[in-house]
Amino acid sequence: MYSSGTLRIHELTSEERAVYATLKPECLPQHVAIIMDGNGRWAGHRSLKRFLGHQQGAKSVQLVTETASRIGLPWLTLYAFSLENNLRRPRAEVNFLMRLLKSYLESNVERMMDNNVRIKYIGRTHELPPEVQDKMRWAEEATARNTGTTLTLALNYGGRSELVDAFRSLAAEAMLKHASFDRITEEDIHRHLYTAHMPDPDLLIRTSGEMRLSNYLLWQIAYTEIFVTERLWPDFRGIHLLEAIADFQRRERRYGGLGEGSAEGAGAADEEAEAVKIAAG
Ligand code: FPP
């Protein structure tokens, strides 16, 4: 149920295999989302220009994606360029990130094919430069028939603007069908998100130690487990993805309930009777 495509565990490095051996393959997350942070700091620590941090970060994207595909992770969603990055970073950095994205796609589609990876995008991608959009479409079409990991790049993405776009399209649909707004359900909202075709993330990883969500997948992460590492994104590799998954597998997900081993059933009935006695004095 959880794996997608063919497992290629033999292609993991020996260090990765050692961590993988500690995992429960039947309990792999279906969807891992990552806030890739720390490219600038990585470069700064080496007295390099920020651009070089982004370039190194693009290598991490490919290596982490390949490990994800080897272990059969169905969905990997990476925050590659936020709406805020687009509005608030110097033009030279934004232009560099756009060129880097184009060249990343040009040089990695072949490796995506070898790894059975399908690439998709979420965000207001229609606002990106036309030549970048052309390259994105080309990579998406080239990899569309792959059946392994779906790598989704969030580009010109913001969680709040995704909700605005979803509400606008939901309102348009409701008006067209003469449906009344007070019948809108969570399921309707889900259908109009950029991520309607995928499950919500089970695990959200953030690199470089910041304890922030930075406007990422706000609706979708309601019950997502969060893993923050001090490691900067350009130093993040497949083995660190596996370590984050190992940590995730040690968590108990309760979705607002009481979880396993709690006083549900007979125990809960006893507790209720006790509470009634106390309330009655
Ligand atoms: C944060 O680093 C990261 C980004 C601005 C976006 C992530 C971009 C990449 C990983 C490179 C390109 C990706 C692809 C898919 C080609 P930061 O600059 O905010 O780091 P800092 O907080 O240390 O300054």
Boltz pocket constraint, residues with backbone or C-beta under 6 A from the ligand:
constraints:
  - pocket:
      binder: B
      contacts: [[A, 36], [A, 37], [A, 38], [A, 39], [A, 40], [A, 41], [A, 42], [A, 53], [A, 54], [A, 55], [A, 57], [A, 58], [A, 61], [A, 79], [A, 80], [A, 81], [A, 85], [A, 97], [A, 100], [A, 101], [A, 104], [A, 153], [A, 208], [A, 233]]
      max_distance: 6.0
